[in-house]
Amino acid sequence: MPKIKFKGLLLTVKDVQKSKKFYEDVLEQELLTEYGGWAEFANGISLAPKNEYIEYVNKEIAQMGGSPIISADRPNNFQVYFEVENLQHYVDKIKRADGITIIHDIVRAPHGQDTFRFYDFDNHIVEVSENLQDVFDRLVSEGKSLEDIAKLWEEDIENVKKHFVDGEYKNNWNSDL
């Protein structure tokens, strides 16, 4: 039986060029292609002009007799998530970008990961967090055992060992998996 395959994430934005520049320059995402005013990054994120996208989809919906979609500003029901090796470096870059609204400064989540959130130009929630291998390594350096970390992460100890001790996660944390 055929399987469904995730292909990417489409963010609708007011100004594709402005958002593209932010995602390229500040968040250091690799631009794959631009076509018809849209932009696609190597990580699977695409940017589309909001009004054009809404019009396009509503035209298709109208042909089927469905209800049109509307755009909501800051619905807070979705976030784009990145992991980085040097969180403070990216926080500093993001804070220097004009038009970005900070949701919160760096906070440590209950599972030990340092996290920073902000709204991009179009009010999409974006989270930038330290990569989990660094969290694991820090917890170990603080004297936490595998059992302690597994409990903190609410995870099976064998999964923690497989992903973080045996290096599977460390070798793949920034891959396109």
Secondary structure per residue as TSV (DSSP state, phi and psi in degrees):
chain	resnum	aa	ss	phi	psi
A	1	M	-	360.0	135.2
A	2	P	-	-62.0	145.8
A	3	K	-	-108.6	149.2
A	4	I	-	-77.8	139.5
A	5	K	-	-124.6	124.4
A	6	F	-	-66.5	130.9
A	7	K	-	-116.0	-16.8
A	8	G	-	159.7	-176.1
A	9	L	E	-129.3	129.7
A	10	L	E	-109.7	119.2
A	11	L	E	-103.9	126.4
A	12	T	E	-88.5	135.4
A	13	V	E	-136.5	155.4
A	14	K	S	-72.2	-38.7
A	15	D	-	-134.3	99.4
A	16	V	H	-59.7	-43.0
A	17	Q	H	-63.1	-42.6
A	18	K	H	-64.5	-46.6
A	19	S	H	-66.7	-40.2
A	20	K	H	-59.1	-45.2
A	21	K	H	-61.2	-42.7
A	22	F	I	-62.3	-49.3
A	23	Y	I	-66.1	-33.4
A	24	E	I	-74.9	-53.8
A	25	D	I	-80.8	-42.0
A	26	V	I	-89.3	-48.9
A	27	L	S	-90.6	-0.3
A	28	E	-	56.4	41.3
A	29	Q	-	-88.8	140.9
A	30	E	-	-83.8	120.6
A	31	L	E	-72.5	127.4
A	32	L	E	-91.8	-48.8
A	33	T	E	-162.2	159.3
A	34	E	E	-126.5	138.9
A	35	Y	E	-153.5	130.5
A	36	G	T	52.7	35.6
A	37	G	T	83.8	1.4
A	38	W	E	-102.4	158.6
A	39	A	E	-132.2	141.0
A	40	E	E	-128.3	130.8
A	41	F	E	-100.0	157.6
A	42	A	T	-62.0	-25.5
A	43	N	T	-79.8	-2.7
A	44	G	S	101.8	-5.9
A	45	I	E	-82.3	133.7
A	46	S	E	-123.0	151.1
A	47	L	E	-116.8	134.1
A	48	A	E	-131.5	146.1
A	49	P	E	-63.1	124.2
A	50	K	H	-54.8	-54.5
A	51	N	H	-63.1	-41.2
A	52	E	H	-63.4	-42.5
A	53	Y	H	-64.3	-47.1
A	54	I	H	-59.7	-45.0
A	55	E	H	-61.5	-44.6
A	56	Y	H	-60.3	-50.2
A	57	V	H	-66.6	-42.3
A	58	N	H	-65.1	-30.9
A	59	K	H	-64.2	-43.3
A	60	E	H	-64.5	-43.0
A	61	I	H	-63.5	-42.0
A	62	A	H	-59.8	-35.6
A	63	Q	H	-65.7	-24.8
A	64	M	H	-100.7	-3.9
A	65	G	T	79.7	21.8
A	66	G	-	-89.6	179.4
A	67	S	-	-85.6	136.6
A	68	P	-	-67.6	152.4
A	69	I	-	-87.7	153.3
A	70	I	-	-126.5	159.2
A	71	S	-	-101.0	131.7
A	72	A	-	-110.0	135.0
A	73	D	S	-84.3	123.9
A	74	R	-	56.7	59.9
A	75	P	-	-73.2	-16.0
A	76	N	-	56.1	35.3
A	77	N	S	-122.1	20.6
A	78	F	-	-162.9	144.9
A	79	Q	E	-143.8	150.0
A	80	V	E	-95.7	134.2
A	81	Y	E	-123.6	130.6
A	82	F	E	-127.6	147.7
A	83	E	E	-116.4	143.6
A	84	V	E	-137.0	160.7
A	85	E	S	-85.6	-26.3
A	86	N	-	-130.1	85.0
A	87	L	H	-58.3	-45.0
A	88	Q	H	-60.6	-37.2
A	89	H	H	-55.9	-47.2
A	90	Y	H	-73.5	-37.1
A	91	V	H	-59.3	-45.0
A	92	D	H	-61.1	-44.5
A	93	K	H	-62.6	-43.5
A	94	I	H	-65.4	-43.4
A	95	K	H	-64.0	-25.0
A	96	R	H	-81.4	-13.0
A	97	A	S	-77.9	128.1
A	98	D	T	-70.3	139.6
A	99	G	T	89.1	3.9
A	100	I	-	-96.2	135.5
A	101	T	E	-106.4	120.9
A	102	I	E	-77.7	129.4
A	103	I	E	-84.2	-48.6
A	104	H	E	-157.7	153.3
A	105	D	E	-74.0	-174.2
A	106	I	E	-61.6	127.5
A	107	V	E	-128.4	152.7
A	108	R	E	-97.9	119.3
A	109	A	-	-70.9	160.3
A	110	P	T	-55.4	-27.8
A	111	H	T	-86.5	3.9
A	112	G	S	98.7	-1.3
A	113	Q	-	-88.6	131.1
A	114	D	E	-80.6	133.1
A	115	T	E	-137.9	145.7
A	116	F	E	-135.1	134.5
A	117	R	E	-129.0	147.6
A	118	F	E	-152.3	165.5
A	119	Y	E	-97.2	133.1
A	120	D	-	-76.7	-171.6
A	121	F	T	-58.9	-26.4
A	122	D	T	-108.4	19.2
A	123	N	-	65.7	27.3
A	124	H	-	-81.1	135.4
A	125	I	E	-72.4	130.1
A	126	V	E	-123.3	129.3
A	127	E	E	-112.2	134.1
A	128	V	E	-124.0	122.1
A	129	S	E	-131.2	159.1
A	130	E	E	-68.4	147.3
A	131	N	-	-68.4	150.6
A	132	L	H	-66.0	-27.6
A	133	Q	H	-63.8	-40.2
A	134	D	H	-64.9	-37.7
A	135	V	H	-62.1	-49.2
A	136	F	H	-56.7	-49.7
A	137	D	H	-60.3	-40.2
A	138	R	H	-65.1	-44.0
A	139	L	H	-62.8	-39.4
A	140	V	H	-64.4	-43.2
A	141	S	H	-66.4	-23.0
A	142	E	T	-83.6	0.6
A	143	G	T	96.6	7.4
A	144	K	-	-76.1	140.2
A	145	S	-	-85.5	169.0
A	146	L	H	-58.4	-39.1
A	147	E	H	-62.6	-44.2
A	148	D	H	-60.1	-44.9
A	149	I	H	-67.8	-43.4
A	150	A	H	-59.6	-41.4
A	151	K	H	-66.9	-44.8
A	152	L	H	-59.1	-39.8
A	153	W	T	-88.2	-2.4
A	154	E	T	53.5	49.2
A	155	E	-	-130.9	153.4
A	156	D	-	-67.3	134.9
A	157	I	H	-59.9	-33.9
A	158	E	H	-66.0	-36.5
A	159	N	H	-67.2	-40.8
A	160	V	H	-61.6	-46.6
A	161	K	I	-61.2	-47.3
A	162	K	I	-60.1	-45.6
A	163	H	I	-83.1	-33.9
A	164	F	I	-113.4	-30.3
A	165	V	I	-86.3	-45.7
A	166	D	S	-79.9	-6.6
A	167	G	S	89.8	2.3
A	168	E	H	-58.5	-45.1
A	169	Y	H	-70.4	-43.9
A	170	K	H	-56.8	-39.0
A	171	N	H	-77.8	-15.5
A	172	N	H	-125.3	4.1
A	173	W	T	-59.2	-30.2
A	174	N	T	-109.9	18.9
A	175	S	S	-82.5	178.6
A	176	D	-	-93.2	24.6
A	177	L	-	-68.9	360.0
